[in-house]
């Protein structure tokens, strides 16, 4: 297949919504009022460049572009089409299709004055054979779009209006729109607790696809089983013959190449093609495969499948290729009788091995999602890998991301829990046209993504089954809009089109009622961060009582860095509590940040901005680090995904990586909580228990010292014991009575006797930092030299040090920071991003919080 890219040289203009398809020719002929642009494009991008609207994600800028929702937006592109490529003029070209991706929203498409059709979904592309409409010379393509809400009449809404939650997002009247449920577009664009209302209008890629006599499509290779050094694979693809009335002789070849580029399998076949689609399926036995593992559990070797096909009656040849990983994925829901009646696992098994899923929830990386390019996808997934993630949950109020995101997850070993795009609302599944639209969406996305090794789960929606079981509807008993979608249509289509990937109806879901403890996944909100009692929100130990089998949502709020805040304040003075501050403040913050600072550090009254950000960031780090350790500590909890990983704009919010890709202190707390090998201490019933975690494929033998250590290093009452932490295990390795100690001057700890095992010390949280009697830790830093362009340093402390940080220059990043050091402990820190010349002589300075 040859393609002609149509992304460049578009013109864009606004018109009154009353101008519809009947006006397309007149609109295209207008002489002025046009903006030059290229795809991908949200209409705000050229408007910002032209100075018509301000950047909507800075200051109060989003309000200045609300008028965009009240206009129709016309994209026009003129292009020359080579006459030799017109169908019928050359034997090799039999069909020319126009493909338009991510049309947002309600597209009407015209080519040379011919109406090609409407398109009412962002979630699958518009595709139409246009060969008979093309002319030699100049062609004109016109696309009319709008924000979409103009397409939802009051009559269509009817009594369905009340059956949508998260409107006026928790007291924010500038966010939310009940009409969103009728629109197959990213629901978050109308605003959420963590994002502004920036209703999107735009489109992504445009191209012409020129097909020859035979075309290839749908190439996939998935593993059916792996065992005893052998993998059973299923390879499938479609050969489409464009000979409408006759059969055709053809020869195809499939080759599989291993991650090092060596051909490990080849199949040749001679086939008689029928007119139209010819499905091809082959089972393959592959010896000694290199398995694909999640990050932290092994390597992510990717194979390449390549298919070529030739017609014997012509010189025409087609080929395509796909990368794939060899792995199996299962959702283990075996009974847990020791936990009580009705209790079941909710655990993922990769290649037959149960893993604890470490990660977070993913939302679109920009409120204007068309601005997210391959570089940002790769940077964010790299940060997820650096934080020791093994899973990202693509949340159901955003979008099915572009291929670049999933390719990056394949390479990084990040499993993807993929929600279908329905969130926090009922949906009109009694509308047959809506059902038909969703069926096309799912058929496209299941085929597109189901073959990827990163895909771990298809999930029907976000929180909608839970919504029905709550009082979110003010005592009403609304029609459960969506049951046909998530309980019937989706599982049926998954079983047909993506059978190797498990399906789950909703999140949270499982047990007698959604969001229970005994089975399925749960969202741990109302018992913690969204509890009416502030003390529950800000107390880490609240997470020790969570018995969920898989925690797929919960979170704690913290601010961004001062540099980021100054950036989104756009030149205005940064004032906590100002109009801009509150606009960029999460709707669920509700004074939690200040309360957390007061409990764990200092009275927040009168704090400078720098100190406010410091203590707020450390509190978020404490809450995330402690909670994730608590989940990992429990044998029956098989995953912890916090809300959320990265932002769509700058705000005081849930994330550990901000909109401008800066790490918060919580990033490092999460990274340590998710380390592949780890010690975790918890106390109960008079005893201190230590769980040893080892995600690696080899046993870890280590000698441990444990007991009581004075913060100033003046005394230690300890024992030593040799233990083996079994490969790919998470289990208790020792316990000892809770010792008598002064929690304000001493700590209970466990640590490797000899450094270098990969294990960090663990401590038992005895009290809040503000109640500790601390002294100058006596930090010392010694340069160890360069490893390529990475500078290595040894950091040590004479006395206990809290939140050790380095104040690195812009662009430089340490592999660990904001960590505690025991008295006498030494840690190696690597710093990348120092310029090559300066790295050799860089003087690292360490500071801690006292």
C-alpha positions in Angstrom: 0.0 0.0 0.0 1.3 3.4 -0.9 0.1 6.5 0.9 -0.1 10.2 0.1 0.2 12.3 3.3 -2.2 15.2 3.5 -1.1 16.6 6.9 0.5 19.8 5.6 -1.0 23.0 4.2 -4.4 23.2 5.7 -6.5 26.4 6.1 -8.9 26.8 9.1 -11.7 29.2 9.8 -14.7 29.7 12.2 -18.2 30.2 11.1 -21.6 30.4 12.8 -23.0 27.0 13.7 -26.0 27.7 11.5 -23.8 27.1 8.4 -24.0 23.4 7.7 -23.2 21.1 4.8 -25.3 23.2 2.3 -22.8 26.0 2.7 -19.5 24.1 2.2 -18.7 25.5 -1.2 -19.3 29.1 -0.1 -17.2 28.7 3.0 -14.3 27.2 1.1 -14.3 30.2 -1.3 -14.0 32.9 1.3 -10.9 35.0 0.8 -10.0 36.2 4.3 -10.3 35.0 7.9 -8.2 31.9 7.4 -5.5 30.5 9.7 -2.7 28.4 8.2 -2.1 25.1 10.1 -1.1 21.5 9.7 -2.2 18.2 11.3 -2.5 17.1 14.0 -4.4 20.2 15.0 -6.8 21.4 17.6 -8.3 24.7 16.5 -6.7 26.4 19.6 -3.2 25.7 18.3 -3.2 28.1 15.3 -5.4 30.6 17.3 -2.7 30.7 20.1 0.0 31.1 17.5 -1.9 34.0 15.9 -2.5 35.7 19.3 -6.3 35.3 19.0 -6.6 33.4 22.3 -4.1 33.0 25.1 -2.6 29.6 26.1 -5.7 28.0 27.8 -3.6 26.0 30.3 -1.8 29.1 31.8 -3.3 31.6 34.2 -7.1 31.9 33.6 -6.6 31.4 29.8 -9.1 28.7 29.3 -12.0 31.1 29.9 -10.9 33.3 27.0 -11.5 30.5 24.5 -14.9 29.2 25.6 -16.4 30.8 22.5 -14.7 28.1 20.4 -17.5 25.8 21.5 -20.1 28.1 19.9 -18.6 28.0 16.4 -18.4 25.6 13.5 -14.8 25.0 12.4 -13.9 24.4 8.7 -10.7 22.8 7.6 -9.8 23.1 3.9 -6.9 21.4 2.1 -6.1 21.6 -1.6 -3.8 19.0 -3.2 -2.7 17.7 -6.5 -3.3 14.1 -7.2 -1.0 12.3 -9.7 -3.2 11.4 -12.7 -1.2 8.1 -13.2 -2.4 6.9 -9.8 -6.1 7.3 -10.6 -7.8 3.9 -10.5 -8.1 2.5 -14.0 -5.1 4.4 -15.4 -2.5 2.1 -14.0 -3.0 -1.6 -13.3 -1.3 -1.5 -9.9 -3.8 1.0 -8.4 -7.2 -0.5 -7.8 -8.5 1.7 -5.0 -7.9 5.0 -3.4 -9.2 5.5 0.2 -9.3 8.7 2.2 -8.5 8.1 5.9 -9.0 10.8 8.5 -8.0 10.0 12.1 -9.4 11.5 15.4 -12.1 13.7 13.9 -13.4 15.8 16.9 -16.3 16.2 16.6 -19.3 15.6 14.3 -17.5 15.7 11.0 -19.0 16.4 7.7 -16.5 15.6 4.9 -16.5 16.8 1.2 -14.2 16.1 -1.7 -14.4 18.3 -4.8 -17.9 19.3 -3.7 -19.0 15.7 -3.2 -20.4 14.8 0.2 -18.5 11.8 1.5 -20.4 11.3 4.8 -20.7 12.3 8.4 -18.5 10.9 11.2 -19.6 11.0 14.8 -16.7 9.5 16.7 -13.2 10.4 17.7 -12.5 6.7 18.5 -12.2 5.2 15.1 -11.1 6.7 11.8 -13.2 7.9 8.9 -12.4 5.8 5.8 -14.0 6.1 2.3 -13.2 4.9 -1.2 -12.8 8.2 -3.1 -11.3 7.1 -6.4 -14.3 8.2 -8.4 -14.3 11.7 -6.8 -10.6 12.5 -7.5 -9.6 14.5 -10.5 -6.2 15.1 -12.2 -4.9 18.4 -11.0 -6.1 20.3 -8.0 -8.5 18.6 -5.5 -10.2 20.2 -2.6 -10.9 18.4 0.7 -13.2 20.1 3.2 -14.1 19.1 6.8 -16.6 20.8 9.1 -16.3 20.2 12.8 -17.6 21.5 16.1 -17.2 20.8 19.8 -20.2 18.5 19.6 -22.5 19.8 22.2 -24.5 21.6 19.6 -25.5 18.2 18.2 -27.3 17.2 21.5 -30.8 18.6 21.5 -33.0 18.9 24.6 -35.4 16.4 23.0 -32.6 13.9 22.7 -31.5 14.4 26.3 -35.0 13.9 27.6 -35.1 12.4 31.1 -31.6 11.2 30.6 -30.2 14.5 31.8 -29.8 13.6 35.4 -28.1 10.3 34.7 -24.6 11.8 34.4 -22.3 12.3 37.3 -19.3 14.5 37.8 -21.0 17.6 36.4 -20.0 20.9 37.9 -17.0 18.9 39.1 -17.4 18.8 42.9 -18.5 22.4 43.2 -16.7 23.7 40.1 -19.5 25.1 37.8 -16.9 25.9 35.1 -16.3 22.1 34.6 -18.5 19.3 33.3 -21.4 19.0 30.8 -24.3 16.5 30.9 -24.4 16.4 27.1 -21.0 14.7 27.0 -22.5 11.2 27.4 -24.0 11.4 23.9 -20.7 12.3 22.3 -18.1 9.7 21.4 -15.1 12.0 22.2 -12.8 12.4 25.2 -15.1 13.1 28.2 -12.4 14.9 30.2 -12.3 17.7 27.7 -15.4 19.3 29.4 -13.5 19.4 32.7 -12.9 17.1 35.7 -11.7 17.6 39.2 -8.1 17.6 37.9 -8.5 19.5 34.6 -10.1 22.5 33.0 -12.9 22.7 30.5 -11.1 22.9 27.2 -13.6 21.3 24.8 -11.6 20.0 22.0 -12.2 20.6 18.3 -9.7 19.2 15.7 -8.4 16.4 13.7 -5.2 14.3 13.5 -3.7 12.5 10.4 -5.2 12.7 6.9 -3.9 10.5 4.1 -4.8 8.8 0.9 -4.2 5.0 0.8 -3.5 3.6 -2.7 -4.1 -0.1 -2.9 -2.9 -2.5 -5.5 -4.6 -5.7 -6.8 -3.9 -7.4 -3.4 -3.5 -5.8 0.0 -2.4 -6.9 3.5 -4.1 -5.9 6.7 -4.5 -6.9 10.4 -1.1 -8.7 10.9 -0.9 -10.0 14.4 1.1 -12.6 16.3 0.0 -13.7 19.8 1.2 -16.4 22.1 -1.3 -19.1 22.9 0.9 -20.8 25.4 4.5 -20.9 26.7 6.0 -23.9 28.5 9.1 -26.1 28.7 11.2 -23.9 26.4 8.5 -23.8 23.7 5.9 -21.2 22.7 2.8 -21.9 20.6 2.0 -18.8 18.6 -0.9 -17.9 16.4 -0.2 -15.6 13.4 -3.0 -14.1 11.5 -3.6 -11.5 8.7 -6.0 -10.7 5.9 -5.3 -10.8 2.2 -7.7 -8.6 0.3 -8.1 -9.3 -3.4 -9.4 -6.3 -5.3 -10.4 -8.5 -8.3 -14.2 -8.1 -7.8 -15.3 -11.1 -10.1 -12.5 -13.6 -10.3 -10.1 -15.6 -8.2 -6.4 -14.9 -8.3 -3.3 -17.0 -7.8 -1.0 -15.6 -5.1 2.0 -16.6 -3.0 2.7 -15.3 0.5 5.5 -15.6 2.9 5.7 -15.1 6.6 9.0 -14.6 8.4 9.6 -14.2 12.2 12.7 -12.5 13.3 14.0 -12.6 16.9 15.1 -9.5 18.8 18.6 -9.8 17.5 17.4 -9.8 13.9 17.8 -13.6 13.2 15.1 -15.3 11.2 13.7 -18.0 13.5 10.7 -19.1 11.4 9.6 -18.9 7.8 6.4 -20.1 6.1 5.6 -20.0 2.3 2.1 -20.7 0.9 0.5 -20.7 -2.6 -3.1 -19.7 -2.3 -6.1 -19.1 -4.5 -7.6 -15.8 -3.4 -11.3 -15.2 -3.5 -12.6 -11.7 -4.3 -12.4 -9.5 -1.2 -11.2 -10.6 2.3 -9.2 -13.8 2.7 -8.4 -14.5 6.4 -5.1 -16.4 7.0 -4.3 -18.1 10.3 -1.2 -20.2 11.1 -0.2 -21.9 14.3 3.6 -21.9 15.0 5.7 -23.8 17.5 8.8 -21.8 18.4 11.6 -23.4 20.4 13.6 -21.5 23.1 11.6 -18.2 22.8 12.8 -15.0 24.4 9.8 -14.2 26.6 8.4 -10.7 27.1 8.1 -9.7 30.8 6.8 -6.7 32.6 9.3 -4.1 33.8 11.3 -5.4 36.8 10.5 -9.1 36.0 12.7 -9.7 33.0 13.5 -8.4 29.6 11.2 -7.1 26.9 12.5 -8.7 23.7 10.4 -7.8 20.7 10.2 -10.1 17.6 9.3 -8.9 14.1 6.7 -10.6 11.9 6.9 -9.7 8.2 4.4 -10.8 5.4 4.9 -10.4 1.7 2.4 -11.4 -1.0 2.7 -11.5 -4.8 0.1 -12.1 -7.4 1.3 -14.6 -10.1 -0.6 -12.7 -12.8 1.1 -9.3 -12.1 4.3 -7.8 -10.8 2.4 -6.3 -7.9 3.7 -7.0 -4.4 2.5 -6.0 -1.0 4.2 -6.4 2.4 3.7 -5.3 6.0 5.4 -5.9 9.3 4.6 -5.8 13.1 6.6 -6.1 16.2 5.3 -8.5 18.8 6.2 -10.0 22.2 5.9 -13.6 23.3 3.9 -13.7 26.5 0.7 -15.0 27.9 -1.6 -13.0 30.2 -4.3 -14.4 32.6 -6.5 -12.9 35.2 -6.5 -15.3 38.2 -9.6 -15.2 40.2 -9.2 -18.3 42.3 -11.0 -18.7 45.6 -9.3 -17.5 48.8 -11.1 -19.6 51.4 -8.7 -18.6 54.2 -9.9 -15.0 53.7 -13.5 -15.8 54.1 -16.5 -16.9 52.0 -16.7 -15.3 48.6 -13.2 -14.0 48.7 -11.2 -14.4 45.5 -8.0 -13.3 43.9 -7.7 -10.6 41.4 -4.2 -11.2 40.1 -2.5 -11.0 36.8 -0.3 -13.9 35.6 2.3 -13.3 32.9 3.8 -16.4 31.4 2.2 -18.3 34.2 3.8 -16.2 37.0 1.7 -14.1 39.3 2.9 -10.5 39.5 2.1 -7.6 41.7 1.1 -4.8 39.4 2.9 -1.6 40.3 1.8 1.6 38.7 -0.8 4.4 38.3 -3.7 5.7 36.2 -3.0 7.4 32.9 -5.0 10.4 31.6 -4.3 12.2 28.3 -1.0 14.1 28.6 -2.5 17.4 27.6 -5.9 19.1 27.8 -5.3 19.7 24.1 -4.6 16.1 23.3 -3.5 16.7 19.7 -0.4 18.4 21.0 0.9 15.1 22.5 3.6 13.9 20.2 5.7 10.8 20.1 8.5 12.5 22.1 6.2 13.2 25.0 4.7 9.7 24.9 8.2 8.2 25.1 9.4 10.6 27.8 6.4 9.8 30.0 6.6 6.1 29.5 10.4 6.3 30.3 9.5 8.1 33.5 7.0 5.3 34.4 9.7 2.7 33.8 12.2 4.8 35.9 9.6 4.8 38.7 9.6 0.9 38.6 6.1 0.7 37.1 4.8 -2.5 35.6 1.3 -1.2 34.7 -0.6 1.9 33.6 -4.3 2.0 33.6 -5.6 4.0 30.7 -8.7 5.7 32.3 -12.1 5.6 30.6 -12.7 9.3 30.4 -9.8 10.0 28.0 -9.0 8.4 24.7 -7.5 5.3 23.2 -4.0 6.6 22.8 -2.0 6.8 19.6 0.1 3.9 18.5 3.3 5.6 19.8 2.1 5.3 23.4 1.5 1.5 23.2 4.7 1.0 21.3 6.6 2.7 24.1 4.8 0.5 26.6 5.8 -2.6 24.6 9.4 -1.5 24.7 9.4 -0.5 28.4 7.6 -3.5 29.7 4.6 -1.5 31.0 1.4 -3.5 31.0 -1.7 -1.6 30.0 -5.1 -1.9 31.7 -7.3 -0.4 29.0 -10.6 1.0 29.9 -13.1 1.4 27.2 -13.9 5.1 26.8 -16.8 5.5 29.2 -16.5 7.3 32.5 -18.6 8.3 35.6 -22.0 8.5 33.8 -24.8 6.5 32.3 -24.8 6.2 28.5 -27.7 6.0 26.0 -27.6 2.4 25.0 -31.3 2.4 24.1 -30.3 4.5 21.1 -29.5 2.1 18.3 -27.5 4.6 16.4 -25.3 5.1 19.5 -24.9 1.3 19.9 -23.9 1.0 16.3 -21.3 3.7 16.7 -19.8 2.0 19.8 -19.7 -1.3 18.0 -17.6 0.2 15.3 -15.4 1.8 17.8 -14.8 -1.4 19.7 -14.3 -3.5 16.6 -11.6 -1.1 15.5 -9.8 -0.7 18.8 -9.9 -4.4 19.8 -8.2 -5.3 16.5 -5.7 -2.4 16.8 -4.6 -2.9 20.3 -5.4 -6.5 21.3 -2.3 -7.8 19.6 0.2 -5.8 21.6 2.2 -7.5 24.4 1.6 -4.6 26.7 -2.2 -5.1 26.6 -3.3 -6.8 29.9 -7.0 -6.1 30.3 -10.0 -4.7 28.6 -12.2 -3.0 31.1 -15.8 -1.9 30.2 -15.8 1.5 32.0 -14.7 3.7 34.9 -16.9 3.7 38.0 -20.3 3.3 36.3 -21.3 0.1 37.9 -20.2 1.6 41.2 -22.2 4.8 40.4 -25.4 2.8 40.2 -24.8 1.3 43.6 -24.4 4.7 45.3 -26.6 7.6 46.2 -25.1 9.8 43.5 -28.5 10.3 41.9 -30.2 11.9 44.8 -32.5 9.0 45.6 -33.7 8.6 42.0 -33.7 5.2 40.3 -32.5 6.0 36.8 -32.3 3.7 33.9 -28.9 2.0 34.0 -27.8 3.4 30.7 -24.9 1.3 29.4 -25.7 -2.2 30.5 -26.0 -3.4 26.9 -22.6 -1.9 26.3 -20.5 -3.3 29.1 -22.4 -6.4 30.2 -23.2 -7.7 26.7 -21.6 -6.0 23.7 -18.1 -5.6 25.0 -17.5 -9.1 26.3 -19.0 -10.6 23.2 -16.7 -8.5 20.9 -13.6 -9.2 23.1 -14.2 -12.9 22.9 -14.4 -12.7 19.1 -11.7 -10.1 18.3 -9.3 -10.1 21.2 -9.7 -13.5 22.9 -6.2 -13.6 24.4 -6.9 -10.6 26.6 -9.1 -10.8 29.7 -12.2 -8.7 30.0 -13.6 -7.0 33.2 -17.0 -5.2 33.2 -16.0 -2.1 35.1 -13.6 -0.5 37.6 -14.3 -0.9 40.5 -16.2 -4.1 40.1 -16.5 -7.5 41.7 -18.2 -9.2 44.7 -21.7 -8.6 46.0 -21.5 -4.9 45.3 -19.0 -2.9 43.2 -16.0 -1.6 45.2 -16.2 -4.3 47.9 -13.3 -6.0 49.7 -13.9 -9.6 48.8 -13.4 -9.8 45.1 -12.4 -7.8 42.0 -10.8 -4.4 42.0 -11.6 -1.5 44.2 -11.1 2.3 44.3 -9.9 3.2 47.8 -11.3 6.8 48.0 -14.0 7.1 50.7 -12.0 5.4 53.3 -9.0 7.7 52.8 -8.5 10.9 50.7 -12.2 11.5 50.2 -13.3 10.6 53.8 -15.4 13.2 55.6 -13.0 13.0 58.5 -9.8 15.0 57.7 -7.7 12.8 60.0 -8.5 9.7 57.8 -7.3 11.6 54.7 -3.9 12.5 56.1 -3.0 9.4 58.1 -0.8 6.9 56.2 -1.9 4.0 58.5 -5.4 4.2 57.1 -4.0 2.2 54.2 -2.9 -0.7 56.4 -6.6 -1.7 56.9 -7.4 -1.8 53.1 -8.1 -5.5 52.3 -8.8 -4.9 48.6 -7.6 -7.7 46.3 -6.4 -5.1 43.7 -6.5 -1.3 44.3 -6.9 0.3 40.9 -7.5 3.9 42.2 -6.7 6.0 45.1 -4.6 9.2 45.6 -3.2 12.0 47.5 -2.8 15.6 46.4 0.4 17.6 46.2 1.7 20.8 44.4 4.2 21.0 41.6 7.6 22.7 41.8 7.9 26.4 42.2 9.3 26.6 38.6 6.3 24.8 37.2 3.8 27.0 39.2 5.5 30.1 38.0 5.2 28.8 34.5 1.5 28.3 34.6 1.0 31.5 36.5 2.2 33.1 33.2 4.1 36.1 34.7 1.6 36.8 37.5 2.8 36.8 41.1 2.3 33.4 42.7 0.0 33.7 45.7 -1.4 30.7 47.5 -5.2 31.1 47.5 -5.3 33.6 44.7 -7.8 33.3 41.8 -5.2 31.6 39.6 -4.0 29.3 42.4 -7.6 28.2 43.1 -8.3 27.7 39.4 -5.3 25.4 39.2 -6.2 23.6 42.4 -7.8 20.2 42.4 -11.5 20.2 43.3 -11.0 17.6 46.0 -8.1 19.4 47.7 -10.4 20.9 50.4 -7.6 22.1 52.7 -6.1 18.6 52.8 -2.6 19.9 51.8 -2.4 22.3 54.7 -3.8 19.7 57.2 -1.2 17.2 56.0 1.6 19.7 56.5 0.3 20.4 60.0 0.1 16.8 61.0 3.4 15.6 59.7 5.7 18.7 59.7 4.9 22.2 60.9 2.1 24.7 61.4 1.4 25.9 57.8 0.3 29.4 59.0 2.6 32.0 57.5 4.8 29.6 55.7 6.8 31.0 52.7 5.9 29.6 49.3 9.1 27.6 49.3 8.4 26.0 52.6 4.8 25.4 51.8 5.8 23.5 48.6 8.6 21.6 50.4 6.4 20.3 53.2 3.4 19.6 50.9 5.6 17.7 48.5 7.1 15.6 51.3 3.6 14.8 52.7 2.4 13.6 49.3 5.6 11.5 49.1 4.9 10.0 52.6 1.3 9.1 51.7 2.2 7.5 48.4 5.2 5.6 49.6 3.6 4.3 52.7 0.3 3.3 51.1 1.9 1.5 48.2 4.1 -0.4 50.6 1.0 -1.3 52.6 -0.6 -2.8 49.5 2.6 -4.7 48.6 2.9 -6.0 52.1 -0.5 -7.8 52.0 -0.3 -11.3 50.4 -3.8 -11.1 49.0 -3.5 -7.7 47.4 -2.1 -8.2 43.8 -1.8 -4.6 42.6 -1.6 -0.9 43.6 -2.4 1.7 41.0 -2.6 5.3 42.3 -4.4 8.2 40.9 -2.6 9.5 38.8 0.7 9.4 37.0 1.0 12.7 35.0 -1.0 15.8 34.4 -2.9 17.3 31.5 -2.1 20.8 32.8 -0.3 22.4 35.7 -2.1 22.1 39.0 -2.0 21.1 42.7 -3.1 17.6 42.1 -2.7 13.8 42.3 0.4 13.3 40.1 4.1 12.5 40.6 5.1 13.9 37.2 3.8 17.3 36.3 2.6 18.7 32.9 6.0 20.0 32.1 7.6 16.6 32.9 9.1 17.6 36.2 9.3 15.0 39.0 7.7 15.8 42.3 9.3 14.4 45.5 6.6 11.8 45.5 8.1 10.3 42.3 11.1 9.0 44.3 8.9 7.7 47.1 6.9 5.7 44.6 10.1 4.5 42.9 11.4 3.1 46.2 8.0 1.6 47.1 8.0 -0.2 43.8 11.7 -1.4 43.8 12.1 -4.9 42.3 13.7 -6.1 45.6 12.4 -4.6 48.8 12.0 -4.9 52.6 8.7 -3.7 54.2 8.0 -3.4 58.0 4.7 -3.3 59.7 3.6 -3.9 63.3 0.6 -5.7 64.6 -0.4 -7.7 67.6 2.8 -7.0 69.5 5.1 -8.1 66.6 7.0 -6.5 63.9 6.8 -8.4 60.6 9.1 -8.0 57.6 7.9 -8.9 54.1 10.7 -9.5 51.6 9.9 -8.8 48.0 11.9 -10.2 45.1 10.5 -9.7 41.6 13.7 -11.0 40.0 14.3 -14.5 38.5 17.0 -15.5 41.0 16.9 -16.1 44.8 18.4 -13.3 46.9 20.5 -14.4 49.8 21.2 -11.6 52.3 22.2 -11.1 55.9 20.0 -8.6 57.7 20.4 -6.5 60.8 17.3 -5.4 62.6 16.3 -3.8 65.9 16.4 -0.3 67.4 18.7 2.5 66.3 19.1 6.0 67.9 18.5 8.9 65.5 21.8 10.4 66.5 23.7 7.2 66.0 24.7 6.9 69.7 23.2 3.5 70.2 21.9 0.4 68.4 20.2 -2.7 69.9 20.1 -5.1 67.1 20.2 -8.7 65.9 21.4 -10.3 62.7 20.0 -13.1 60.6 20.7 -14.6 57.2 17.6 -15.1 55.0 16.8 -16.1 51.4 14.2 -14.1 49.6 12.9 -16.5 47.0 12.8 -15.6 43.3 9.6 -13.9 42.2 8.1 -13.9 45.7 6.4 -11.6 48.2 6.2 -13.1 51.6 7.2 -12.7 55.3 10.8 -13.5 55.9 11.1 -12.7 59.7 9.3 -11.3 62.6 10.3 -10.1 66.1 8.5 -8.6 69.2 7.9 -4.8 69.1 10.8 -3.5 71.1 10.6 -0.9 73.8 11.9 2.4 72.3 11.5 6.1 72.4 9.7 6.9 69.1 10.8 10.5 69.2 14.6 9.7 69.4 14.9 6.1 68.1 13.6 4.1 65.2 12.9 0.4 64.5 14.7 -0.7 61.3 15.9 -3.5 59.2 18.8 -3.3 56.7 21.3 -5.4 54.8 24.6 -5.9 56.7 26.6 -5.4 53.5 25.5 -2.8 50.9 25.2 -3.8 47.3 22.4 -6.4 47.4 19.9 -3.9 45.9 17.9 -3.8 49.1 17.4 -0.5 50.9 16.8 -0.3 54.6 13.2 -0.2 55.9 11.9 1.5 59.0 8.8 1.3 61.1 6.9 4.5 61.2 6.6 5.3 64.9 5.5 8.9 64.8 5.2 12.0 62.6 8.4 13.8 61.6 7.3 16.9 63.5 7.6 14.9 66.8 11.1 13.6 66.1 14.1 15.0 68.0 16.6 15.4 65.2 20.0 16.9 64.8 22.3 18.0 62.0 22.8 14.7 60.1 26.4 15.5 59.1 25.9 14.8 55.4 29.0 14.1 53.3 29.3 13.7 49.6 32.2 12.1 47.7 32.5 12.1 43.9 33.1 8.6 42.5 33.7 9.7 38.8 31.9 9.2 35.6 30.2 6.2 34.0 30.0 7.5 30.5 28.3 10.9 30.9 26.6 9.8 34.2 28.2 11.2 37.3 28.3 9.0 40.4 28.4 10.2 44.0 28.6 8.6 47.5 26.3 10.2 50.0 26.6 9.4 53.7 25.2 10.6 57.0 26.6 10.5 60.6 23.1 10.9 62.1 19.6 10.1 60.7 18.9 12.3 57.7 15.4 13.0 56.3 14.5 13.9 52.7 18.0 14.2 51.3 18.0 16.4 48.2 20.6 18.0 45.9 19.3 21.1 44.2 20.5 20.0 40.8 20.6 22.5 37.9 17.9 22.4 35.2 18.1 19.3 33.1 20.0 17.2 35.6 18.2 14.3 37.3 19.3 12.0 40.1 18.3 8.4 40.1 17.3 8.8 43.7 16.5 11.9 45.8 14.3 12.9 48.8 15.4 9.8 50.6 16.2 9.1 54.3 19.6 7.9 55.5 20.2 5.8 58.7 23.1 6.9 60.9 26.3 5.6 59.3 24.5 4.7 56.1 26.1 5.3 52.7 24.2 5.4 49.4 25.4 5.7 45.8 23.6 8.3 43.7 23.9 8.6 39.9 23.2 12.0 38.2 22.5 12.3 34.5 22.0 15.5 32.5 25.1 17.4 33.7 26.9 18.6 30.6 29.7 16.3 29.6 32.5 18.7 30.5 31.0 19.9 33.8 30.0 16.4 35.0 33.6 15.5 35.8 34.1 18.4 38.2 30.5 18.9 39.5 30.3 19.5 43.2 27.2 17.8 44.5 25.8 19.4 47.6 23.3 17.5 49.8 20.7 19.0 52.1 18.1 17.4 54.3 15.0 18.5 56.2 15.3 19.2 59.9 
